[in-house]
Amino acid sequence: MNPGEECDDGNSQHSDGCSPACSIEEGFSCVSSSTSSFSSCRAMCGDLIVVGAEGCEDENFENGDGCSGTCRLEAHWQCLKLSPTLTAAGNAFGKWKCEPSKSCGLYGAVPSGHTSHDEEIVYVGETVSIICG
């Protein structure tokens, strides 16, 4: 890393943890590698900010409750964000509530549109549990 940089992941992509300006992005943690000149960044599960590969945030690291210990949606659960709050950077913020549901399973990409009984909009590329029936 160069002086003044918080991180350097070797690219100029947004939303991967290290910004094009080499600052750590909201909801991520970055560490410098001892074997490489680049930083390794990952989403911080448990901080109530949904970024990166996270699909939910229930403020714990338990598996089997709908939102896994790595903040990913679990099969046969429906997880709903409890508030519409966003961070200043526009990331989803707040706790999620997960309940068992009759599900078709998890899908890595779905067509944009309404997919749940409460008509929450889901965008292409989001991992969601589709409710059946």
C-alpha positions as CSV (number, residue, x, y, z in Angstrom):
1,M,0.0,0.0,0.0
2,N,1.0,3.5,-0.6
3,P,1.1,6.2,2.1
4,G,-2.4,7.5,2.9
5,E,-4.1,4.4,1.7
6,E,-6.4,2.4,4.1
7,C,-6.4,-0.5,1.7
8,D,-5.3,-1.5,-1.8
9,D,-7.0,-4.5,-3.5
10,G,-5.4,-3.9,-6.9
11,N,-8.5,-2.9,-8.7
12,S,-10.8,0.2,-9.2
13,Q,-14.1,-1.6,-8.4
14,H,-16.8,-0.2,-6.1
15,S,-18.6,-2.3,-3.4
16,D,-15.8,-4.9,-3.0
17,G,-14.5,-3.5,0.3
18,C,-11.8,-1.2,-0.9
19,S,-12.9,1.8,-2.9
20,P,-11.1,3.1,-6.1
21,A,-9.6,5.8,-3.8
22,C,-8.2,3.0,-1.6
23,S,-10.3,3.7,1.5
24,I,-12.2,0.9,3.3
25,E,-15.9,0.9,2.3
26,E,-18.7,0.9,4.8
27,G,-19.6,-2.6,6.2
28,F,-16.2,-4.1,5.3
29,S,-13.0,-5.0,7.0
30,C,-9.7,-5.1,5.1
31,V,-6.3,-6.5,6.2
32,S,-3.0,-6.3,4.5
33,S,-1.4,-9.5,3.3
34,S,2.0,-10.6,4.4
35,T,2.5,-12.5,1.2
36,S,1.1,-9.9,-1.3
37,S,1.1,-6.2,-1.8
38,F,-2.7,-6.2,-1.9
39,S,-5.4,-6.0,0.8
40,S,-8.0,-8.7,1.4
41,C,-11.5,-7.2,2.2
42,R,-14.6,-9.0,3.5
43,A,-18.1,-8.0,4.6
44,M,-18.4,-7.7,8.4
45,C,-21.3,-10.0,9.3
46,G,-23.1,-8.9,12.5
47,D,-22.7,-5.1,12.0
48,L,-26.3,-4.7,10.7
49,I,-25.1,-3.4,7.4
50,V,-25.8,-5.7,4.4
51,V,-23.0,-5.5,1.8
52,G,-21.0,-7.8,-0.5
53,A,-22.3,-11.4,-0.5
54,E,-24.4,-10.9,2.7
55,G,-28.1,-11.5,2.2
56,C,-29.4,-10.8,5.7
57,E,-28.3,-9.5,9.1
58,D,-29.8,-10.9,12.3
59,E,-27.1,-9.7,14.7
60,N,-25.9,-13.2,15.6
61,F,-23.6,-15.8,14.1
62,E,-25.9,-18.8,14.5
63,N,-26.7,-21.2,11.7
64,G,-30.2,-22.7,11.4
65,D,-32.2,-19.6,12.2
66,G,-32.7,-18.4,8.6
67,C,-29.7,-16.1,8.4
68,S,-26.5,-18.1,8.6
69,G,-23.4,-17.3,10.7
70,T,-21.9,-15.7,7.6
71,C,-25.1,-13.6,6.9
72,R,-26.4,-15.6,4.1
73,L,-30.0,-16.7,3.6
74,E,-30.6,-20.3,4.5
75,A,-32.8,-22.6,2.5
76,H,-36.5,-22.8,3.4
77,W,-36.5,-19.6,5.3
78,Q,-37.9,-16.2,4.5
79,C,-36.0,-13.2,5.9
80,L,-37.5,-9.7,5.9
81,K,-35.7,-6.5,6.8
82,L,-37.5,-5.0,9.8
83,S,-37.0,-1.3,8.9
84,P,-36.5,0.7,5.6
85,T,-33.4,2.4,7.1
86,L,-30.4,2.9,4.8
87,T,-26.9,4.1,5.8
88,A,-25.5,7.4,4.4
89,A,-23.8,5.3,1.7
90,G,-27.1,3.7,0.7
91,N,-26.6,0.3,2.2
92,A,-29.4,-1.6,3.9
93,F,-29.1,-1.1,7.7
94,G,-31.0,-2.9,10.5
95,K,-32.0,-6.2,11.9
96,W,-33.8,-8.8,9.8
97,K,-36.4,-11.3,11.0
98,C,-36.3,-14.8,9.6
99,E,-39.1,-17.4,9.7
100,P,-39.5,-20.9,8.3
101,S,-41.5,-20.9,5.1
102,K,-42.6,-23.2,2.3
103,S,-40.0,-22.4,-0.2
104,C,-38.8,-23.3,-3.7
105,G,-35.2,-22.9,-2.4
106,L,-32.5,-20.4,-2.9
107,Y,-31.9,-18.7,-6.2
108,G,-28.7,-16.8,-7.1
109,A,-30.5,-14.6,-9.6
110,V,-34.2,-13.9,-10.1
111,P,-36.1,-11.7,-12.5
112,S,-36.7,-8.2,-11.1
113,G,-40.1,-8.0,-9.5
114,H,-42.2,-9.0,-6.5
115,T,-41.4,-12.3,-4.9
116,S,-42.9,-12.4,-1.5
117,H,-46.3,-12.1,0.2
118,D,-45.5,-8.6,1.4
119,E,-44.5,-7.5,-2.2
120,E,-40.9,-6.6,-1.3
121,I,-39.1,-5.8,-4.5
122,V,-36.1,-8.0,-5.4
123,Y,-33.6,-7.0,-8.0
124,V,-31.7,-9.2,-10.5
125,G,-28.7,-10.9,-9.0
126,E,-30.0,-10.9,-5.3
127,T,-30.0,-14.3,-3.6
128,V,-33.5,-14.8,-2.2
129,S,-35.8,-17.5,-1.0
130,I,-38.8,-17.7,-3.3
131,I,-42.1,-18.4,-1.6
132,C,-44.2,-21.0,-3.3
133,G,-48.0,-21.4,-3.1
